[in-house]
Amino acid sequence: MNQKIKFRTIKSYVKRNRHLTQTRLDAKNLLWPIYGLNSKQKILNFHRIFGNDNKIILEIGFGMGDSFFTMAATHQNYNFIGIEVHEPGIGELLNKLKLQPLSNIKIFSEDAVTVINAAIPDNSLHQILILFPDPWPKRRHIKRRLIQPEFIESIIPKLKREGYFYMVTDCEDYAKHVKGVMQHFQQFFQEEAKITALPINRLSTTKFEQRGIDLGHRIFDLIFMKK
């Protein structure tokens, strides 16, 4: 029996109560039974969920879903699991799926660490993707950053051998923080692989990436492959 990892209770996000537009609400009411998952279902059977054995890509924090939807629509020979707690983002993604249905997407509206610990099978993911997570730039908030040693410990068994952990940020301090955390894990190659080596690369510019570019920030693509 696999031993589950206990996590700190500090959240890496702030969940704000924002009302959904009627269009997004209608999409969610209609499509959540088709696309939605929850961790109470326990360890998932991806073959049963998707009806195939295609490679699994997990994105944590897909925001408004633009990049996530584009990747899934472009790479329909892969299956995509998305995690997001922002209700308008979930509603917007489901509205996109209402207009263009895709069979290779499933969604969690829960804390990522809960999902990983409770629902993701070991040795099942080909790539974990995190695009522009909240950098929590103030020193007193660094403990809220998602990428912490215990988080990396949790994803190691979930990734397949030669699976990728891929994070993108425009916060130089967060990039240094991630490299500092990852250097303690011998299970990953520490050299930064080329983006072209990734199974799935981001195909569109996110809102947060464009904001960083507009501010003159450098974009850091942090790529680690499990040995």
C-alpha angles and dihedrals in degrees: 000000000000115000113232118226118236114224135205114261094232109116122223091212142043113232108214122196105238124165119242120234112247090252093054092043091052090049091050094048091049102041109028091087088057101042105020127101133178134201092237086077084072121213108006128229103219094190090058094043097049101023093232143063098243119146116279124232119190120200118191114206104007093181112200090354100242097126093035092053092045092052093049094046092048096044105041090158087071128066119229129208114191128194122197135151096190105102097203089053092051091047092049092050091049090049089055089050089050089058095039113019118209126190095202099069132088126170139209122198095197144091109295095227090054092051094047093047098043109027115023115091120231117259092014109110126083094187140008113204127194116176119195100333118193102287095205088209099187112095093232089056098050089101087066094062112115094226104079130137094262091052092052090047088056096052097046095080092041095059121080119235107284089017118144135238106200125182130172125198139160091207109098093197091053090049089054089047092053093048089049092052095045095051089071093061114081089185089080132064104244096207112097107246121217117268089237088065092063119104089225127019126191108267103191136041113256124221090251093048092051091048090052091048091049089053091051095249123156115243114230117205106195112193127179128174123207112236 
